[in-house]
Amino acid sequence: MTGDTIDISGGCLCEAVRYRLRAKLNDTGYCHCRICQRASGAPVMAFGTVPLAAIELVGRSQPRRRRSSDIAERWYCGDCGTPLAIHADYQPDTIDIALATLDDPSAFMPSFHIWTESRISWFDTADDCPRHARFRPNTTGGPKEATARTDEPLQR
């Protein structure tokens, strides 16, 4: 990235789905929910948020989309299965990009944890980021029942 030009790129394992982001990722965090665990086959996923209009799909294939819950759909590669993003109904103008799919994921460090009530007991991260049992308080447009139990970050 140089000057005010944003050029962040990424894609799936087989490179069929590629994307460019025309805005900086923000609100980067870890999600420990069971849906992320099952969708990725990993104990946690890390995401960063960009405006939906800022993602440009440039690969030879479009991502497949699947409703993974009553509040969001997941984007993934239909060829290799790489989980790429999640688009939440309650935040229709943004999309959460899976940080590990970036060409340079080390440039974007997560700053919080959500859904730690679902954290797999044998896994933890070496950071001091705030931890929340479910969503963070004041999640933009988030379901009220999902944010009700997150008034204070959890202690490690």
Secondary structure, DSSP 8 states (H G I E B T S, - for coil): -BTTB--EEEE-TTSSSEEEESS--EEEEEE--HHHHHHHTSS-EEEEEEEGGGEEE-SSS--EEEE-SSSEEEEE-TTT--EEEEEETTSTTEEEEEGGGBSSGGGS----EE-GGG--TT---SS---B-SSS-TT-TT--HHHHTT-SS-B--
